[in-house]
Amino acid sequence: MATLIETLRSHWLISLFGVILFVAGSTMLCWNEGRAVHSMMALDEAHAEIYSVRFTEEEQELGLEGRIVHLSGPILVGEPLTEPDYNIQLLAVKLRRRVQMYQWVEETVEHNFGESVGTTDSDSRTYYYTREWRDKIVDSRNFYNRFGHTNPSHFPIESHVQVADAVYIGRHELGAEVKEKFGNYQELTSDIRPEDSSVKLHLGIYYHTNDVFNPEVGDLRLLFSFAGMEGEVYSVVGQLSGNKLVPYITSRGLSVLLVYPGGLSVQEVFRLEAHAQVLRTWCWRLVGWLLIFFGVTCNTKILRLLCNNVPLLAFLTPDPQFPAAGNILIAFSLALTLAAVAWILHRPVIGACLFLAGASPYVWFTRNLVDYQRMG
């Protein structure tokens, strides 16, 4: 049977790679759990201090300056956002212009098909060229066959997002950070044709082309979308600075700024945010667990030798016939134990549950060992 030193010598490279993966996974888990803990504490602090504005005359005497507040109501936009060249005028928080250009695109395949084909003699790779709408410039200078496949070097019209200068809920103005949170874009469709006859309108999309159905390389098409139409109801949580809503900074220096569509109560807004935080935390936990799992998998033989020398860990030894099952248990236990360390001081119940879940494989197999020894 190979000794630990012999195993390390023969598998040092993959073991080192496994250690790197394990350290990366552990670091990610510690960062993620720390972020989750501080985010939850920030939400707790904000919820404890919040005041829900009801837009009554009496509130003007309360002195809400510097306080964290909850606003819920329809959006009011001071001036419309416009695209004069396309006869677009819209009362919304954001107006996004997405520009695409019809360009040559090079693909590498093993079979000869496409509009134009060239084959190299050195590696027998086959190139074909098609034309597609793309958001960014495709550099045709790097094409294998550049003849007849030349793209423009820049966009004559750039993609752009306009943001309204003044946006209100009730009498309170939304700050720049609040307006930045409006990201649920909806497609803008219009049947008003632009004054420029060279611009075509088809199915709500504006084309700079002679023929919508047969575009040429260099032709443009523009798609418009908006976020936060005037009159839509939104619920916002932030701090009042003067008459403007800005992010609330907690005592720990963390920012709290929540924006959700719909007329939501304080409890509903914080419940949605807590749910989003939980989902984000578990996504990062999964990534961290996968890194730890692959790190453990790279060191399966070394772990088997180490565990066999410790009676209480013998039942955790990865089975040579089914090593994945043991590796999953070890990674699961380590990941949840690391998560528990971050939570135990701030949320003892959550920390205890994570720790018990992480320790459960060890407790289960240790109990089996004790029962086995008694029977022996």
VOBA-1610 file (N, C-alpha, C; in pm, whole numbers, padded with zeros to 5 digits, always signed):
BEGIN
Met+00083-00120+00000Met+00000+00000+00000Met+00088+00126+00000Ala+00057+00220-00088Ala+00137+00341-00101Ala+00130+00423+00027Thr+00243+00480+00065Thr+00246+00566+00182Thr+00203+00707+00143Leu+00184+00788+00246Leu+00141+00925+00222Leu+00245+01003+00143Ile+00374+00981+00176Ile+00482+01052+00106Ile+00486+01011-00040Glu+00473+00882-00068Glu+00476+00834-00206Glu+00358+00888-00285Thr+00242+00896-00221Thr+00123+00948-00289Thr+00140+01097-00321Leu+00197+01171-00226Leu+00221+01313-00250Leu+00319+01334-00365Arg+00423+01250-00371Arg+00522+01265-00478Arg+00462+01234-00615Ser+00376+01134-00621Ser+00321+01093-00751Ser+00202+01178-00795His+00139+01246-00700His+00020+01325-00734His+00033+01470-00689Trp+00156+01521-00681Trp+00175+01654-00623Trp+00110+01763-00708Leu+00110+01750-00841Leu+00056+01856-00926Leu-00096+01867-00911Ile-00164+01753-00922Ile-00310+01757-00909Ile-00351+01791-00766Ser-00269+01749-00670Ser-00298+01783-00530Ser-00285+01933-00507Leu-00180+01992-00567Leu-00162+02136-00554Leu-00278+02212-00618Phe-00322+02164-00734Phe-00437+02226-00799Phe-00562+02213-00712Gly-00577+02097-00648Gly-00690+02077-00558Gly-00686+02169-00438Val-00565+02190-00383Val-00551+02281-00269Val-00589+02423-00310Ile-00548+02463-00431Ile-00582+02597-00480Ile-00733+02611-00492Leu-00798+02507-00548Leu-00944+02511-00559Leu-01010+02517-00422Phe-00957+02439-00330Phe-01014+02436-00194Phe-01001+02573-00126Val-00883+02634-00138Val-00862+02766-00077Val-00952+02869-00143Ala-00965+02862-00276Ala-01051+02956-00346Ala-01196+02940-00303Gly-01243+02815-00292Gly-01379+02789-00248Gly-01403+02836-00105Ser-01307+02809-00017Ser-01321+02851+00122Ser-01323+03003+00134Thr-01234+03068+00058Thr-01230+03215+00060Thr-01362+03273+00010Met-01414+03214-00098Met-01541+03262-00153Met-01654+03245-00053Leu-01657+03132+00015Leu-01762+03108+00114Leu-01752+03207+00230Cys-01629+03230+00278Cys-01612+03326+00389Cys-01656+03465+00346Trp-01615+03506+00225Trp-01657+03638+00175Trp-01809+03645+00160Asn-01867+03540+00103Asn-02011+03540+00079Asn-02090+03544+00210Glu-02048+03465+00306Glu-02121+03463+00432Glu-02104+03596+00507Gly-01984+03653+00501Gly-01965+03784+00563Gly-02052+03890+00498Arg-02058+03886+00364Arg-02144+03981+00292Arg-02290+03960+00330Ala-02333+03834+00338Ala-02472+03805+00371Ala-02507+03851+00512Val-02415+03827+00606Val-02439+03870+00744Val-02454+04021+00752His-02360+04093+00691His-02364+04239+00698His-02485+04296+00624Ser-02524+04231+00515Ser-02642+04277+00441Ser-02768+04262+00526Met-02781+04148+00592Met-02897+04125+00678Met-02899+04221+00797Met-02782+04247+00854Met-02775+04340+00966Met-02811+04482+00920Ala-02768+04517+00798Ala-02802+04649+00745Ala-02952+04661+00724Leu-03015+04555+00671Leu-03160+04557+00652Leu-03232+04565+00786Asp-03181+04495+00886Asp-03244+04502+01019Asp-03236+04642+01076Glu-03120+04706+01063Glu-03104+04842+01116Glu-03194+04940+01041Ala-03200+04925+00908Ala-03284+05014+00829Ala-03432+04996+00864His-03473+04871+00881His-03613+04843+00911His-03652+04899+01047Ala-03559+04898+01141Ala-03589+04947+01275Ala-03605+05099+01277Glu-03540+05170+01184Glu-03541+05316+01185Glu-03637+05377+01084Ile-03702+05297+01002Ile-03774+05349+00886Ile-03906+05416+00924Tyr-03942+05515+00841Tyr-04070+05581+00855Tyr-04140+05575+00719Ser-04265+05533+00717Ser-04341+05522+00594Ser-04417+05652+00569Val-04380+05721+00461Val-04439+05850+00428Val-04580+05831+00372Arg-04673+05909+00425Arg-04813+05900+00380Arg-04856+06026+00305Phe-04762+06121+00287Phe-04787+06243+00209Phe-04902+06327+00268Thr-04901+06343+00399Thr-05000+06429+00465Thr-04934+06561+00503Glu-05018+06660+00530Glu-04967+06792+00567Glu-04893+06788+00701Glu-04939+06702+00792Glu-04878+06694+00924Glu-04733+06646+00917Glu-04699+06568+00814Glu-04564+06512+00804Glu-04459+06621+00782Gln-04498+06733+00729Gln-04402+06839+00704Gln-04343+06895+00833Glu-04412+06873+00944Glu-04364+06922+01072Glu-04286+06816+01150Leu-04274+06696+01096Leu-04207+06588+01168Leu-04055+06598+01160Gly-04003+06667+01060Gly-03859+06676+01045Gly-03798+06545+00997Leu-03829+06509+00875Leu-03780+06382+00819Leu-03641+06392+00758Glu-03580+06509+00766Glu-03447+06529+00710Glu-03347+06431+00772Gly-03278+06356+00686Gly-03177+06261+00731Gly-03230+06126+00773Arg-03362+06109+00774Arg-03421+05981+00817Arg-03438+05887+00699Ile-03439+05758+00728Ile-03469+05660+00625Ile-03621+05649+00615Val-03671+05656+00493Val-03815+05660+00472Val-03855+05559+00364His-03983+05531+00362His-04044+05443+00262His-04146+05525+00185Leu-04128+05533+00052Leu-04222+05602-00035Leu-04290+05502-00127Ser-04417+05520-00149Ser-04490+05433-00242Ser-04595+05517-00313Gly-04587+05518-00447Gly-04682+05596-00523Gly-04645+05604-00669Pro-04725+05672-00749Pro-04697+05684-00892Pro-04578+05776-00920Ile-04505+05744-01027Ile-04391+05825-01068Ile-04437+05949-01142Leu-04373+06061-01112Leu-04396+06186-01184Leu-04264+06230-01247Val-04266+06255-01377Val-04144+06295-01450Val-04157+06440-01491Gly-04052+06520-01461Gly-04058+06662-01488Gly-04068+06696-01636Glu-03973+06644-01717Glu-03970+06672-01859Glu-03954+06542-01936Pro-04012+06534-02056Pro-04004+06409-02132Pro-03864+06385-02188Leu-03833+06259-02207Leu-03710+06218-02277Leu-03742+06210-02426Thr-03651+06259-02507Thr-03683+06270-02650Thr-03572+06211-02737Glu-03612+06165-02852Glu-03525+06129-02963Glu-03581+06200-03086Pro-03544+06327-03107Pro-03607+06408-03211Pro-03600+06349-03351Asp-03489+06281-03383Asp-03472+06227-03518Asp-03572+06115-03548Tyr-03635+06061-03443Tyr-03726+05948-03463Tyr-03867+05978-03411Asn-03892+06105-03382Asn-04023+06148-03334Asn-04067+06075-03207Ile-03971+06053-03118Ile-04000+05985-02992Ile-03996+06086-02879Gln-04100+06087-02800Gln-04111+06174-02682Gln-04183+06096-02575Leu-04116+06077-02460Leu-04167+05983-02362Leu-04142+06035-02221Leu-04245+06029-02136Leu-04231+06061-01995Leu-04195+05933-01920Ala-04066+05916-01897Ala-04016+05795-01831Ala-03887+05829-01758Val-03847+05740-01666Val-03722+05760-01592Val-03603+05738-01684Lys-03609+05635-01769Lys-03499+05604-01859Lys-03551+05575-01999Leu-03473+05612-02098Leu-03501+05580-02238Leu-03370+05526-02296Arg-03374+05400-02338Arg-03252+05336-02389Arg-03258+05320-02540Arg-03151+05360-02606Arg-03137+05344-02750Arg-03031+05238-02777Arg-03072+05129-02838Arg-02979+05021-02870Arg-02958+05020-03021Val-02833+05035-03064Val-02799+05044-03205Val-02727+04916-03247Gln-02771+04859-03358Gln-02707+04741-03416Gln-02668+04770-03560Met-02558+04710-03602Met-02511+04728-03739Met-02506+04593-03809Tyr-02543+04594-03937Tyr-02538+04473-04020Tyr-02393+04455-04065Gln-02332+04342-04023Gln-02188+04323-04045Gln-02156+04180-04090Trp-02036+04170-04149Trp-01982+04038-04181Trp-01935+03971-04052Val-01960+03841-04041Val-01917+03762-03927Val-01846+03638-03979Glu-01729+03611-03923Glu-01649+03496-03965Glu-01669+03379-03868Glu-01692+03262-03921Glu-01706+03141-03840Glu-01613+03034-03894Thr-01568+02946-03804Thr-01480+02835-03842Thr-01555+02705-03824Val-01561+02624-03933Val-01633+02496-03928Val-01553+02391-04004Glu-01602+02268-04002Glu-01536+02159-04070Glu-01598+02126-04205His-01713+02187-04234His-01780+02160-04361His-01790+02288-04441Asn-01795+02276-04572Asn-01801+02391-04661Asn-01945+02434-04682Phe-01985+02539-04612Phe-02113+02599-04639Phe-02108+02744-04595Gly-02192+02823-04650Gly-02190+02966-04621Gly-02183+03045-04749Glu-02175+03173-04733Glu-02182+03259-04849Glu-02049+03266-04923Ser-01940+03263-04846Ser-01808+03271-04906Ser-01714+03187-04822Val-01632+03104-04887Val-01556+03004-04814Val-01408+03014-04849Gly-01324+02993-04748Gly-01180+02983-04771Gly-01123+02876-04682Thr-01023+02800-04727Thr-00968+02690-04651Thr-00818+02705-04641Thr-00763+02687-04519Thr-00619+02696-04500Thr-00553+02563-04536Asp-00429+02568-04582Asp-00357+02446-04618Asp-00290+02384-04497Ser-00258+02469-04393Ser-00180+02420-04280Ser-00263+02334-04186Asp-00384+02377-04152Asp-00462+02302-04055Asp-00597+02258-04109Ser-00623+02280-04240Ser-00746+02235-04306Ser-00872+02291-04241Arg-00860+02403-04174Arg-00979+02466-04119Arg-01056+02538-04230Thr-01186+02539-04216Thr-01272+02601-04316Thr-01341+02723-04256Tyr-01340+02833-04331Tyr-01401+02957-04287Tyr-01522+02988-04374Tyr-01629+03034-04313Tyr-01740+03083-04392Tyr-01787+03215-04333Tyr-01854+03294-04414Tyr-01888+03430-04378Tyr-02038+03453-04398Thr-02100+03504-04293Thr-02242+03538-04298Thr-02256+03683-04253Arg-02373+03739-04276Arg-02401+03876-04234Arg-02508+03873-04126Glu-02481+03946-04015Glu-02570+03945-03900Glu-02578+04085-03840Trp-02686+04108-03764Trp-02698+04231-03685Trp-02618+04214-03557Arg-02525+04306-03531Arg-02441+04298-03412Arg-02440+04431-03338Asp-02428+04422-03203Asp-02426+04543-03119Asp-02290+04611-03117Lys-02183+04535-03148Lys-02048+04590-03145Lys-01980+04566-03280Ile-01877+04646-03305Ile-01803+04633-03430Ile-01731+04499-03436Val-01748+04428-03545Val-01672+04306-03572Val-01551+04346-03656Asp-01432+04327-03601Asp-01309+04370-03668Asp-01277+04278-03784Ser-01304+04324-03906Ser-01281+04241-04025Ser-01135+04236-04065Arg-01049+04316-04001Arg-00907+04313-04034Arg-00842+04181-03993Asn-00905+04109-03901Asn-00851+03980-03856Asn-00911+03861-03931Phe-00996+03887-04029Phe-01057+03777-04105Phe-00950+03705-04187Tyr-00970+03576-04206Tyr-00879+03499-04291Tyr-00891+03546-04436Asn-01013+03564-04483Asn-01037+03612-04619Asn-01103+03750-04608Arg-01023+03856-04620Arg-01075+03990-04601Arg-01138+04048-04728Phe-01108+03990-04842Phe-01159+04044-04968Phe-01311+04026-04974Gly-01380+04137-04990Gly-01526+04133-04999Gly-01596+04118-04866His-01519+04119-04755His-01578+04103-04622His-01528+04213-04530Thr-01551+04336-04568Thr-01502+04451-04491Thr-01616+04517-04414Asn-01594+04535-04285Asn-01692+04601-04200Asn-01649+04744-04172Pro-01744+04835-04145Pro-01708+04971-04101Pro-01628+04967-03972Ser-01554+05072-03947Ser-01466+05077-03830Ser-01534+05136-03707His-01653+05196-03721His-01720+05255-03607His-01870+05268-03635Phe-01946+05293-03530Phe-02089+05316-03541Phe-02112+05466-03564Pro-02182+05503-03668Pro-02215+05646-03685Pro-02314+05696-03580Ile-02393+05606-03522Ile-02486+05639-03414Ile-02456+05543-03300Glu-02435+05595-03181Glu-02398+05511-03067Glu-02520+05475-02983Ser-02511+05360-02916Ser-02612+05323-02817Ser-02603+05420-02699His-02718+05444-02635His-02719+05547-02532His-02839+05528-02440Val-02824+05568-02314Val-02933+05565-02218Val-02954+05706-02164Gln-03074+05758-02184Gln-03109+05888-02128Gln-03178+05867-01993Val-03148+05955-01898Val-03210+05950-01765Val-03276+06085-01739Ala-03400+06082-01694Ala-03473+06206-01668Ala-03406+06287-01557Asp-03404+06417-01575Asp-03341+06505-01475Asp-03420+06509-01345Ala-03550+06518-01353Ala-03632+06531-01232Ala-03740+06424-01231Val-03737+06338-01130Val-03835+06231-01112Val-03885+06238-00968Tyr-04015+06230-00950Tyr-04073+06245-00816Tyr-04167+06130-00784Ile-04177+06103-00654Ile-04288+06026-00598Ile-04351+06117-00492Gly-04472+06161-00522Gly-04530+06264-00436Gly-04452+06393-00454Arg-04412+06455-00343Arg-04336+06580-00352Arg-04186+06557-00332His-04145+06430-00320His-04004+06399-00295His-03935+06355-00424Glu-03819+06415-00451Glu-03744+06385-00573Glu-03655+06263-00552Leu-03641+06184-00658Leu-03555+06066-00654Leu-03415+06105-00698Gly-03314+06069-00617Gly-03176+06100-00649Gly-03122+06014-00763Ala-03000+06046-00807Ala-02940+05975-00920Ala-02925+05826-00893Glu-02886+05791-00769Glu-02868+05649-00736Glu-03000+05573-00742Val-03109+05640-00703Val-03241+05577-00707Val-03281+05554-00853Lys-03263+05654-00937Lys-03301+05641-01078Lys-03219+05533-01147Glu-03095+05515-01102Glu-03010+05411-01161Glu-03067+05272-01135Lys-03145+05257-01028Lys-03203+05127-00994Lys-03315+05085-01088Phe-03366+05176-01167Phe-03472+05141-01262Phe-03410+05068-01380Gly-03422+04938-01382Gly-03357+04860-01487Gly-03449+04760-01555Asn-03577+04765-01523Asn-03672+04672-01585Asn-03726+04736-01714Tyr-03649+04720-01822Tyr-03682+04786-01948Tyr-03794+04713-02021Gln-03877+04793-02086Gln-03984+04742-02172Gln-03965+04798-02313Glu-03994+04715-02410Glu-03976+04757-02549Glu-04073+04869-02584Leu-04020+04968-02652Leu-04101+05082-02696Leu-04142+05059-02841Thr-04271+05053-02867Thr-04322+05038-03002Thr-04399+05165-03040Ser-04378+05210-03161Ser-04441+05333-03206Ser-04481+05318-03353Asp-04589+05385-03390Asp-04631+05386-03530Asp-04614+05524-03592Ile-04545+05614-03518Ile-04519+05749-03571Ile-04389+05745-03649Arg-04396+05767-03779Arg-04279+05758-03864Arg-04193+05884-03851Pro-04061+05871-03856Pro-03974+05987-03849Pro-03987+06073-03974Glu-03949+06200-03960Glu-03959+06292-04073Glu-03856+06259-04181Asp-03742+06205-04142Asp-03638+06169-04238Asp-03684+06046-04318Ser-03700+06062-04447Ser-03751+05952-04530Ser-03652+05838-04545Ser-03525+05862-04516Ser-03425+05755-04527Ser-03433+05657-04410Val-03505+05695-04305Val-03523+05607-04189Val-03654+05533-04204Lys-03648+05400-04202Lys-03766+05316-04218Lys-03813+05267-04081Leu-03943+05252-04066Leu-04001+05199-03942Leu-04074+05070-03975His-04031+04960-03909His-04092+04831-03934His-04102+04755-03802Leu-04224+04721-03762Leu-04250+04646-03638Leu-04187+04714-03516Gly-04195+04847-03513Gly-04144+04921-03399Gly-03993+04941-03398Ile-03923+04897-03503Ile-03777+04910-03512Ile-03744+05008-03624Tyr-03648+05097-03597Tyr-03610+05200-03693Tyr-03485+05154-03769Tyr-03492+05160-03901Tyr-03383+05113-03987Tyr-03324+05228-04068His-03192+05234-04070His-03120+05322-04162His-03074+05234-04278Thr-03162+05212-04372Thr-03135+05123-04483Thr-03226+05158-04600Asn-03187+05114-04718Asn-03271+05134-04836Asn-03383+05031-04844Asp-03355+04910-04792Asp-03451+04801-04799Asp-03448+04726-04666Val-03558+04732-04592Val-03564+04666-04461Val-03541+04516-04472Phe-03590+04456-04581Phe-03583+04310-04595Phe-03455+04263-04661Asn-03378+04354-04719Asn-03251+04319-04781Asn-03145+04423-04741Pro-03106+04423-04614Pro-03008+04521-04568Pro-02869+04494-04625Glu-02786+04597-04625Glu-02648+04586-04669Glu-02555+04607-04551Val-02431+04560-04567Val-02332+04577-04460Val-02313+04726-04432Gly-02320+04763-04305Gly-02309+04902-04265Gly-02443+04965-04233Asp-02554+04900-04270Asp-02686+04953-04236Asp-02709+04941-04085Leu-02795+05027-04033Leu-02821+05032-03889Leu-02968+05003-03861Arg-02991+04950-03741Arg-03127+04943-03690Arg-03124+04983-03543Leu-03228+05053-03500Leu-03234+05106-03364Leu-03357+05051-03293Leu-03334+05002-03171Leu-03441+04949-03088Leu-03449+05036-02962Phe-03566+05084-02931Phe-03584+05171-02814Phe-03662+05098-02706Ser-03624+05124-02583Ser-03695+05067-02468Ser-03692+05169-02354Phe-03780+05150-02259Phe-03791+05247-02148Phe-03805+05172-02016Ala-03775+05244-01909Ala-03793+05191-01773Ala-03855+05300-01687Gly-03959+05265-01613Gly-04023+05360-01523Gly-04108+05463-01594Met-04217+05419-01655Met-04309+05511-01722Met-04384+05595-01619Glu-04408+05720-01652Glu-04482+05807-01561Glu-04620+05746-01534Gly-04659+05749-01408Gly-04787+05692-01368Gly-04774+05553-01308Glu-04665+05483-01340Glu-04644+05351-01280Glu-04612+05368-01131Val-04661+05275-01052Val-04643+05282-00907Val-04516+05208-00867Tyr-04434+05273-00788Tyr-04310+05213-00736Tyr-04301+05236-00586Ser-04228+05148-00520Ser-04201+05161-00377Ser-04051+05174-00358Val-04009+05276-00284Val-03867+05307-00269Val-03835+05325-00122Val-03718+05274-00081Val-03668+05292+00055Val-03532+05358+00045Gly-03516+05472+00112Gly-03389+05543+00111Gly-03391+05655+00214Gln-03289+05738+00213Gln-03275+05846+00311Gln-03311+05979+00247Leu-03382+06062+00321Leu-03416+06195+00271Leu-03304+06293+00303Ser-03252+06353+00195Ser-03151+06458+00209Ser-03209+06583+00146Gly-03256+06675+00228Gly-03335+06785+00175Gly-03468+06728+00129Asn-03497+06746+00002Asn-03619+06688-00054Asn-03587+06571-00146Lys-03461+06527-00146Lys-03418+06425-00240Lys-03392+06294-00168Leu-03431+06184-00234Leu-03409+06051-00177Leu-03275+05997-00224Val-03191+05958-00129Val-03056+05909-00156Val-03034+05780-00077Pro-02924+05706-00103Pro-02899+05584-00025Pro-02883+05612+00124Tyr-02934+05523+00206Tyr-02921+05532+00352Tyr-02794+05457+00393Ile-02707+05523+00467Ile-02582+05463+00512Ile-02600+05419+00657Thr-02581+05290+00681Thr-02599+05236+00816Thr-02481+05272+00905Ser-02493+05236+01032Ser-02386+05265+01129Ser-02258+05190+01094Arg-02269+05082+01017Arg-02152+05004+00974Arg-02100+05048+00838Gly-02157+05155+00784Gly-02109+05207+00658Gly-02164+05140+00534Leu-02270+05059+00550Leu-02330+04991+00436Leu-02445+05072+00381Ser-02464+05064+00249Ser-02568+05141+00182Ser-02695+05058+00169Val-02809+05121+00197Val-02939+05058+00179Val-03022+05147+00088Leu-03060+05092-00027Leu-03143+05164-00122Leu-03225+05060-00199Leu-03355+05058-00176Leu-03441+04955-00232Leu-03543+05019-00326Val-03559+04961-00443Val-03656+05008-00542Val-03728+04887-00598Tyr-03863+04884-00581Tyr-03943+04773-00631Tyr-04069+04826-00697Pro-04110+04765-00807Pro-04236+04808-00870Pro-04356+04765-00788Gly-04463+04847-00794Gly-04587+04815-00723Gly-04601+04893-00595Gly-04724+04901-00549Gly-04753+04969-00423Gly-04734+04875-00307Leu-04612+04863-00257Leu-04576+04767-00153Leu-04562+04835-00018Ser-04598+04764+00086Ser-04578+04813+00221Ser-04431+04798+00260Val-04395+04855+00376Val-04258+04842+00426Val-04220+04695+00442Gln-04310+04619+00503Gln-04280+04477+00527Gln-04261+04401+00397Glu-04342+04432+00297Glu-04331+04362+00169Glu-04201+04396+00098Val-04159+04522+00104Val-04034+04562+00041Val-03916+04490+00105Phe-03911+04489+00237Phe-03799+04424+00306Phe-03805+04272+00290Arg-03923+04216+00281Arg-03933+04072+00258Arg-03879+04034+00120Leu-03912+04114+00019Leu-03860+04088-00115Leu-03708+04102-00119Glu-03655+04204-00052Glu-03511+04223-00051Glu-03440+04111+00024Ala-03498+04068+00136Ala-03439+03957+00212Ala-03439+03830+00128His-03547+03808+00054His-03554+03690-00032His-03448+03697-00142Ala-03430+03815-00201Ala-03327+03831-00304Ala-03187+03807-00246Gln-03165+03854-00123Gln-03035+03832-00058Gln-03011+03684-00032Val-03115+03613+00009Val-03101+03469+00035Val-03067+03394-00094Leu-03136+03427-00202Leu-03107+03361-00330Leu-02964+03388-00374Arg-02920+03513-00361Arg-02784+03548-00399Arg-02682+03474-00313Thr-02712+03464-00184Thr-02620+03394-00093Thr-02608+03247-00129Trp-02720+03182-00160Trp-02715+03040-00192Trp-02650+03014-00326Cys-02662+03106-00419Cys-02592+03091-00549Cys-02441+03091-00527Trp-02392+03185-00445Trp-02249+03188-00418Trp-02206+03069-00333Arg-02294+03024-00245Arg-02262+02903-00169Arg-02242+02784-00261Leu-02326+02772-00361Leu-02314+02662-00456Leu-02181+02668-00530Val-02143+02789-00572Val-02014+02803-00642Val-01899+02765-00549Gly-01904+02816-00425Gly-01800+02781-00329Gly-01795+02632-00300Trp-01914+02570-00286Trp-01918+02426-00260Trp-01859+02347-00377Leu-01887+02387-00499Leu-01832+02318-00615Leu-01680+02326-00617Leu-01625+02445-00584Leu-01479+02458-00581Leu-01420+02367-00473Ile-01483+02363-00356Ile-01434+02275-00249Ile-01446+02129-00290Phe-01558+02093-00354Phe-01578+01955-00398Phe-01469+01911-00496Phe-01440+01995-00594Phe-01336+01958-00691Phe-01198+01958-00625Gly-01178+02048-00526Gly-01053+02047-00453Gly-01036+01918-00373Val-01143+01874-00308Val-01139+01748-00234Val-01120+01630-00330Thr-01187+01634-00445Thr-01176+01526-00544Thr-01033+01510-00592Cys-00963+01622-00611Cys-00824+01615-00656Cys-00733+01552-00550Asn-00777+01550-00425Asn-00694+01495-00317Asn-00759+01374-00252Thr-00841+01301-00330Thr-00912+01185-00275Thr-00817+01082-00216Lys-00711+01047-00287Lys-00618+00944-00238Lys-00548+00987-00110Ile-00509+01113-00104Ile-00443+01163+00017Ile-00539+01165+00134Leu-00664+01206+00112Leu-00763+01206+00219Leu-00792+01065+00267Arg-00792+00969+00175Arg-00819+00831+00214Arg-00711+00782+00309Leu-00585+00816+00278Leu-00475+00773+00365Leu-00482+00843+00501Leu-00513+00973+00501Leu-00520+01046+00627Leu-00635+00996+00714Cys-00753+00974+00655Cys-00869+00932+00733Cys-00853+00791+00788Asn-00786+00704+00714Asn-00768+00565+00760Asn-00682+00557+00885Asn-00599+00659+00907Asn-00512+00658+01025Asn-00578+00717+01149Val-00701+00771+01134Val-00774+00829+01247Val-00905+00752+01263Pro-00921+00675+01371Pro-01041+00591+01385Pro-01172+00667+01372Leu-01182+00786+01433Leu-01308+00859+01429Leu-01339+00914+01289Leu-01241+00917+01200Leu-01263+00965+01065Leu-01266+00853+00962Ala-01252+00730+01010Ala-01243+00618+00916Ala-01369+00603+00832Phe-01485+00628+00892Phe-01610+00612+00818Phe-01632+00724+00715Leu-01552+00832+00726Leu-01560+00939+00628Leu-01467+00916+00509Thr-01387+00809+00515Thr-01294+00781+00407Thr-01368+00757+00277Pro-01331+00829+00169Pro-01398+00806+00041Pro-01383+00661-00004Asp-01493+00598-00041Asp-01493+00461-00089Asp-01421+00455-00223Pro-01320+00367-00237Pro-01248+00358-00365Pro-01341+00329-00483Gln-01450+00255-00459Gln-01541+00222-00568Gln-01638+00337-00598Phe-01673+00414-00497Phe-01765+00528-00515Phe-01706+00651-00446Pro-01594+00704-00498Pro-01530+00818-00429Pro-01614+00945-00433Ala-01697+00962-00534Ala-01773+01087-00547Ala-01867+01107-00429Ala-01929+00998-00380Ala-02023+01010-00269Ala-01953+01064-00143Gly-01836+01009-00112Gly-01762+01056+00003Gly-01714+01200-00013Asn-01671+01233-00135Asn-01624+01370-00161Asn-01738+01470-00146Ile-01857+01431-00190Ile-01973+01520-00176Ile-02002+01547-00029Leu-01997+01441+00053Leu-02024+01458+00196Leu-01920+01546+00263Ile-01792+01524+00229Ile-01686+01605+00290Ile-01700+01751+00249Ala-01724+01775+00119Ala-01740+01913+00072Ala-01863+01979+00133Phe-01971+01902+00143Phe-02094+01953+00204Phe-02070+01992+00349Ser-02000+01907+00424Ser-01975+01934+00565Ser-01885+02055+00583Leu-01777+02062+00505Leu-01684+02175+00518Leu-01750+02307+00479Ala-01828+02307+00372Ala-01892+02430+00324Ala-01990+02485+00428Leu-02073+02399+00482Leu-02171+02446+00580Leu-02106+02486+00712Thr-01997+02419+00750Thr-01926+02456+00873Thr-01864+02594+00859Leu-01804+02622+00741Leu-01748+02754+00717Leu-01858+02861+00720Ala-01974+02829+00663Ala-02086+02923+00664Ala-02134+02948+00807Ala-02135+02844+00888Ala-02183+02858+01026Ala-02097+02953+01108Val-01965+02952+01082Val-01873+03037+01158Val-01909+03184+01142Ala-01948+03223+01019Ala-01981+03363+00994Ala-02112+03404+01060Trp-02204+03310+01074Trp-02338+03344+01124Trp-02354+03328+01275Ile-02270+03248+01339Ile-02297+03206+01476Ile-02305+03324+01574Leu-02225+03430+01553Leu-02225+03543+01645Leu-02340+03640+01619His-02382+03651+01493His-02482+03751+01457His-02624+03694+01448Arg-02633+03573+01398Arg-02763+03504+01391Arg-02743+03363+01447Pro-02744+03349+01582Pro-02711+03221+01644Pro-02796+03105+01594Val-02925+03128+01570Val-03012+03019+01526Val-02970+02969+01388Ile-02947+03065+01294Ile-02903+03027+01161Ile-02767+02959+01166Gly-02675+03016+01247Gly-02543+02957+01259Gly-02548+02816+01317Ala-02630+02797+01418Ala-02641+02664+01479Ala-02698+02562+01380Cys-02799+02603+01304Cys-02858+02512+01205Cys-02757+02473+01098Leu-02679+02572+01049Leu-02578+02543+00948Leu-02469+02451+01005Phe-02430+02477+01131Phe-02327+02394+01192Phe-02375+02250+01212Leu-02499+02234+01259Leu-02553+02099+01277Leu-02564+02025+01144Ala-02606+02100+01039Ala-02614+02037+00907Ala-02476+01997+00857Gly-02376+02083+00881Gly-02241+02049+00838Gly-02181+01935+00917Ala-02215+01925+01046Ala-02158+01820+01130Ala-02234+01689+01122Ser-02351+01689+01061Ser-02436+01569+01059Ser-02367+01446+00999Pro-02292+01458+00886Pro-02225+01337+00836Pro-02126+01280+00936Tyr-02049+01368+01002Tyr-01951+01322+01100Tyr-02021+01255+01218Val-02128+01316+01271Val-02202+01258+01384Val-02261+01123+01346Trp-02318+01115+01226Trp-02381+00991+01182Trp-02280+00877+01173Phe-02167+00905+01108Phe-02068+00798+01090Phe-01996+00765+01219Thr-01979+00865+01308Thr-01917+00836+01438Thr-02008+00747+01522Arg-02140+00771+01515Arg-02233+00686+01588Arg-02228+00543+01536Asn-02218+00530+01405Asn-02207+00396+01346Asn-02080+00326+01391Leu-01971+00406+01402Leu-01845+00347+01449Leu-01857+00298+01592Val-01921+00379+01679Val-01936+00338+01818Val-02022+00212+01829Asp-02132+00208+01751Asp-02218+00089+01752Asp-02142-00032+01702Tyr-02058-00009+01600Tyr-01980-00122+01545Tyr-01882-00176+01647Gln-01816-00084+01724Gln-01719-00126+01825Gln-01789-00201+01940Arg-01910-00158+01977Arg-01984-00227+02083Arg-02020-00368+02041Met-02061-00380+01917Met-02098-00513+01867Met-01977-00603+01860Gly-01860-00538+01832Gly-01736-00618+01825Gly-01695-00664+01963
//
